[in-house]
Amino acid sequence: MVGEQGRVTGAVGPGLVGEVMVRVRGGAEAFLAYAVEPGERIERGALVVVMEYQPPRTVYVTAAYA
């Protein structure tokens, strides 16, 4: 899970519990998402990288830059 890319479907940021879709087990699944960097805001539609995974459905992400 760590290192996988996903797409933000609900904004991630301070005071928010965001949502990202990540490809796993041959499909895409939704995970609750928090920003790794305090104060970082990641808008809906942005590509992110999973930096930390906390089972069962929580990830900490950072924006992926092309």
C-alpha positions in Angstrom: 0.0 0.0 0.0 2.8 2.5 0.9 4.1 4.0 -2.4 0.9 3.4 -4.3 -0.7 6.3 -6.1 -4.3 7.4 -5.7 -6.7 10.1 -6.7 -8.4 12.5 -4.2 -12.2 12.2 -4.3 -12.8 14.4 -1.2 -10.5 17.3 -0.3 -7.6 16.5 2.1 -6.5 19.2 4.5 -6.4 20.8 8.0 -9.6 20.0 9.9 -10.8 17.7 7.1 -11.0 13.9 6.7 -10.5 13.5 3.0 -11.0 10.5 0.8 -8.8 8.9 -1.9 -9.3 6.1 -4.3 -6.4 3.7 -4.5 -6.0 0.7 -6.8 -5.7 -2.5 -4.8 -6.6 -6.2 -5.4 -7.4 -5.6 -9.0 -9.9 -2.7 -8.4 -10.1 0.7 -6.8 -11.1 1.2 -3.1 -11.9 4.3 -1.1 -9.7 5.2 2.0 -10.0 7.9 4.6 -7.1 10.3 4.0 -5.0 12.8 5.9 -2.1 14.9 4.7 1.3 13.8 5.8 2.5 17.5 6.1 0.6 19.5 8.7 -1.3 22.3 7.0 -1.1 20.8 3.5 -4.3 21.0 1.5 -4.8 18.7 -1.5 -7.8 19.4 -3.7 -10.2 17.0 -5.2 -8.9 15.4 -8.4 -5.2 15.6 -7.4 -2.9 12.7 -7.7 -1.3 11.6 -4.4 1.2 9.0 -3.1 0.4 6.9 0.0 3.1 7.5 2.6 1.6 5.6 5.5 -1.2 3.1 5.9 -3.2 2.4 9.0 -5.5 -0.6 8.7 -8.2 -1.0 8.0 -9.0 2.0 5.8 -6.8 5.1 6.7 -3.9 6.5 4.6 -1.6 9.5 5.0 -0.8 11.0 1.6 1.2 13.7 -0.1 0.7 15.3 -3.5 2.4 13.6 -6.4 4.2 15.9 -8.7 4.7 14.9 -12.3 
